[in-house]
């Protein structure tokens, strides 16, 4: 089977849809509302769907990895947003160097764990 995929768009949930919408906009994603309970958020050619749906077991086990160009720059810009001061449950974990590259972590307002990373070249 030969895949000719043009994109993969994960669906993630939100404990508080309005708070999560604001968070992802603050994080620099471009939002397009699809309905009163679903939006698509884009960064370049990458995107994901945010749903007004909360299932604790699902949210607690959701992780998303997004490759970025320049993790150190990304981290500095992330810090400047002061997201943990704006959103009660948001947590940031600094850049770590691993055998495959570098990554930092962000827990969104619902608890979804985002990995932002840069692969070794």
N, C-alpha and C positions, 0 to 999 in steps of 0.2 A: 504494500500500500504506500503510495507516495502522497505525502501531505503537501499542500500548497496553501498553507494557512496565511491569512493576511493579518490576523490579530487573535489574541486570546483575551477575553474580558471576564475576569472573575466577578462574582456577585458577593458583596459583603453586606452585613446587616448593621443596624444602628439601634442602640438602646434609646437614644433620643435623636430622631431624624434631623430636626432643625439644628441642634447643636453640632451634629456630625457634618451636616452640609456646610456650616460656617467654618468648622475646623479644616475641612479639605480645601475650601476656598482660601483660607489663611495660609495653608500649606503650599499654595501656588497652583493648584489644579483648576482647570476651567470647567465650570459646571453647565450642563444642559439638563433642564428639567424635562423628564419624559412623561411624568404623571404626578399626582399629588403625593405619591409614595415611592417614587423611584427617580433617580438622577443618574446621569453618566458623567464621570469626571475624567478629564483628559490632560495629559502632559505630552506634548509632541504627538507621536503616533500611538502612544500607550494610553489605555483607558481601563476603567473599572466601573461597575454599577454599584450604587449605594441604594439599599432598600430600607424602607421603613418597616423593618422586621427584626425582632429580637428573640433569639432562642439562646439562652445562656450557654448551653453546652456547645453550640455551633460557634458563637462569638469567642468563647474561651479557647477554642481550638483552631481559630483562623489566623493564619500567617500569610503575609504577602511579601515577596521580594521584588524590589525595583532597583535595577541597575542604573547608576547615575554616573555622569562624567565629572570626575573630580570630587571624591568623597570628602576631602578636607575642606574644600570650598563649600560644599553642600552642608557640612556640619556647622561651619561658622554662620552661614545664612539661616540655618535651622535654629541655632541658639538665639540669633537676633530677633526671631519671631516671638520669643517669650511665651511659647505655647503652654507650658505647665502653669504659668500665672493666669492665663486666660481660660483654661479648661481644667476642671477639677481632677479628672482621672488621667490626664496625659502625663506620660513619663518619657524621658529621653535617656538613652544609654550611649556614652561616648564611643567614638570610633575605636574598633579593635582590629589589630593586624592578625590575619590568619594565613594559613599556607596557600590559600587560593586568591587572597586579596585582602580588602578591608571592608568593614561594614559598621554601621551604627544602627540603633534601634529606636523606634517610636511606638509607644502604646497610644492608640487613638482614644477618644472619649468613651468608647464602648468597651475597650480592652483589646481590640484587634492589634496584633503585633506586626508592625511593618519593619522589614529589613531593608535598609538602603545601603547598597554596596557598589564596590568598584573591583573588577577582576584584575589580576596581574596581567600585564601586557607582555 
